[in-house]
Amino acid sequence: MIRESTTKAQEAIAPLLVALLQHDTVKALTLTDPWGELVAMGAKRLETRSWPPPDDYRGPLAIHISKRFPAEAEALCFDEPFRSALEAGGFRWEEPRRWNARNTWQFPLGCVVAVAWLEDVRRLPPVPSRGQLPPEPERSFGNFAPGRFVWSLPLVYRLPQPIEATGAYGLWDWQPPAHFWDGVQARLDAERQEA
């Protein structure tokens, strides 16, 4: 299923696409859903980690969804603000057809679903002030505990179709298939025609 977002994170992504086309591989980050989908749809622009990107990396970052979808993550999808954001992105909970069915939200597990632009990373101080924490719903979508690293992802290119890939811990190099590059070029051409 293709889901299009109309958020500002999906608009004016030509700089991201141009930078992406200058690479042979793409740095990738594996996220568990629902957090990965929230990034892909532009609802989550701040990713929190216990570690910074290696070598102060900034630039294109493929968003890969883990194959694992733990029960506690699925339960979170029913809570606000997660449920509203997921439903706005076109996801709906479906009654399981089997008693032990998983992934009743129909997330594309084990796939790259988007490429975001990693613009900035900052570390939260031991006692973050109110001004250093994001407003809701962003605050609920991350772990903004003292000392964590906040990765800023202001631009997102959601892939027209998820691409299966095997993820890894940390940042890893993704070798996209040829049709990925064709899609990026087509989207960049469309962006330029609209400008």
C-alpha positions, 0 to 999 in steps of 0.5 A, a space after each residue: 500500500 502506498 501512503 503519501 504524506 502532505 506534511 512539510 517534511 514531504 515538500 521541497 525535498 529537491 536538496 535531499 534528492 540531489 545529495 542522494 544521487 551523489 552516493 552509491 550507497 546510503 547510510 541507513 538506520 533501522 527503527 522499530 515500528 511505529 517509530 520508523 513509520 512516523 519518521 517516514 510520514 514526517 510526523 516524527 522529525 527528531 529521532 533520539 538515540 543513546 549514541 551519536 552518528 559515527 564520524 559526525 555523519 550528516 546527510 541522507 539516511 535511509 529509514 529501515 523498519 525492523 522485522 521485529 514488531 514487539 507486543 509493547 510497540 504494537 500496544 503503543 500504536 493504540 495510544 495517543 498521539 501514536 494512533 492519530 498520527 498513524 491513522 493520518 498516515 493511512 494505517 489502520 488496525 485490522 482484526 487478526 485473521 489468526 489467533 496468533 497473528 502479528 503486525 495487525 497494523 500492516 507495517 512494511 516490516 524488514 523494509 526501507 521505507 524512506 530516506 531522511 536528511 540528517 541535518 543536526 545532532 545535539 546532546 541533551 544536557 543532564 537537566 534539560 530545560 523546558 525550551 530544550 524539549 520539543 512540543 507534543 506530539 514530538 515529545 511523546 514520539 521519542 526518549 528525551 532523557 538527559 544525555 540522549 542524542 537528538 537527531 534532526 530529520 527535517 526532510 523526508 522522501 517517502 519511497 513509493 514502495 517499500 524495499 526489502 532489506 536486511 537491517 543492522 545495529 547502528 548506522 549501516 550501508 545500504 546498497 539500493 537496487 537500480 529501481 530505487 535510483 530511477 525513482 529518486 531521479 523521477 521524483 527529482 525531475 517532478 520536483 524541478 517541474 513543479 518549481 
